[in-house]
Amino acid sequence: QRLEKIKARQEIMHKIEGDVQGRLKGESQQAAFITNLIVQGLLMLLEDQVIIKCRQADVPIVQQCLPQAQTQYSNLIKSETGAAKTTKLAIDTQFLPPAPVPGKDGPSCLGGVVLH
């Protein structure tokens, strides 16, 4: 009976994991979400040049978000401080690990960006 409970608990955990991964994958593909992530990171760093690290599969959507993120960042700095600040963004050639594959161990990433 104890093993049955453990097995049932594991099945529920795997189901929850699958549901969450599906939502996170969909969320990370939305350009507005990625743009906001980049702007939030830029506001924390306040640097003139920032390199963005993402998964290789996400390069096209991240590249698409860069101009809008730069504009939003500059506009926010201008509206909050009155200062004119811009930043130069580039995508790193060292990528984050790819999305997880069921049944395969190793480094994986569900999406997002890293600014440095």
Secondary structure as a PSIPRED ss2 file (coil, helix, strand):
# PSIPRED VFORMAT (PSIPRED V4.0)

   1 Q C   1.000  0.000  0.000
   2 R H   0.000  1.000  0.000
   3 L H   0.000  1.000  0.000
   4 E H   0.000  1.000  0.000
   5 K H   0.000  1.000  0.000
   6 I H   0.000  1.000  0.000
   7 K H   0.000  1.000  0.000
   8 A H   0.000  1.000  0.000
   9 R H   0.000  1.000  0.000
  10 Q H   0.000  1.000  0.000
  11 E H   0.000  1.000  0.000
  12 I H   0.000  1.000  0.000
  13 M H   0.000  1.000  0.000
  14 H H   0.000  1.000  0.000
  15 K H   0.000  1.000  0.000
  16 I H   0.000  1.000  0.000
  17 E H   0.000  1.000  0.000
  18 G H   0.000  1.000  0.000
  19 D H   0.000  1.000  0.000
  20 V H   0.000  1.000  0.000
  21 Q H   0.000  1.000  0.000
  22 G H   0.000  1.000  0.000
  23 R H   0.000  1.000  0.000
  24 L H   0.000  1.000  0.000
  25 K H   0.000  1.000  0.000
  26 G H   0.000  1.000  0.000
  27 E H   0.000  1.000  0.000
  28 S H   0.000  1.000  0.000
  29 Q C   1.000  0.000  0.000
  30 Q C   1.000  0.000  0.000
  31 A H   0.000  1.000  0.000
  32 A H   0.000  1.000  0.000
  33 F H   0.000  1.000  0.000
  34 I H   0.000  1.000  0.000
  35 T H   0.000  1.000  0.000
  36 N H   0.000  1.000  0.000
  37 L H   0.000  1.000  0.000
  38 I H   0.000  1.000  0.000
  39 V H   0.000  1.000  0.000
  40 Q H   0.000  1.000  0.000
  41 G H   0.000  1.000  0.000
  42 L H   0.000  1.000  0.000
  43 L H   0.000  1.000  0.000
  44 M H   0.000  1.000  0.000
  45 L H   0.000  1.000  0.000
  46 L C   1.000  0.000  0.000
  47 E C   1.000  0.000  0.000
  48 D C   1.000  0.000  0.000
  49 Q E   0.000  0.000  1.000
  50 V E   0.000  0.000  1.000
  51 I E   0.000  0.000  1.000
  52 I E   0.000  0.000  1.000
  53 K E   0.000  0.000  1.000
  54 C C   1.000  0.000  0.000
  55 R E   0.000  0.000  1.000
  56 Q H   0.000  1.000  0.000
  57 A H   0.000  1.000  0.000
  58 D H   0.000  1.000  0.000
  59 V H   0.000  1.000  0.000
  60 P H   0.000  1.000  0.000
  61 I H   0.000  1.000  0.000
  62 V H   0.000  1.000  0.000
  63 Q H   0.000  1.000  0.000
  64 Q H   0.000  1.000  0.000
  65 C H   0.000  1.000  0.000
  66 L H   0.000  1.000  0.000
  67 P H   0.000  1.000  0.000
  68 Q H   0.000  1.000  0.000
  69 A H   0.000  1.000  0.000
  70 Q H   0.000  1.000  0.000
  71 T H   0.000  1.000  0.000
  72 Q H   0.000  1.000  0.000
  73 Y H   0.000  1.000  0.000
  74 S H   0.000  1.000  0.000
  75 N H   0.000  1.000  0.000
  76 L H   0.000  1.000  0.000
  77 I H   0.000  1.000  0.000
  78 K H   0.000  1.000  0.000
  79 S H   0.000  1.000  0.000
  80 E H   0.000  1.000  0.000
  81 T H   0.000  1.000  0.000
  82 G C   1.000  0.000  0.000
  83 A C   1.000  0.000  0.000
  84 A C   1.000  0.000  0.000
  85 K C   1.000  0.000  0.000
  86 T C   1.000  0.000  0.000
  87 T C   1.000  0.000  0.000
  88 K E   0.000  0.000  1.000
  89 L E   0.000  0.000  1.000
  90 A E   0.000  0.000  1.000
  91 I E   0.000  0.000  1.000
  92 D C   1.000  0.000  0.000
  93 T C   1.000  0.000  0.000
  94 Q C   1.000  0.000  0.000
  95 F C   1.000  0.000  0.000
  96 L E   0.000  0.000  1.000
  97 P C   1.000  0.000  0.000
  98 P C   1.000  0.000  0.000
  99 A C   1.000  0.000  0.000
 100 P C   1.000  0.000  0.000
 101 V C   1.000  0.000  0.000
 102 P C   1.000  0.000  0.000
 103 G C   1.000  0.000  0.000
 104 K C   1.000  0.000  0.000
 105 D C   1.000  0.000  0.000
 106 G C   1.000  0.000  0.000
 107 P C   1.000  0.000  0.000
 108 S C   1.000  0.000  0.000
 109 C C   1.000  0.000  0.000
 110 L C   1.000  0.000  0.000
 111 G C   1.000  0.000  0.000
 112 G C   1.000  0.000  0.000
 113 V C   1.000  0.000  0.000
 114 V E   0.000  0.000  1.000
 115 L E   0.000  0.000  1.000
 116 H C   1.000  0.000  0.000
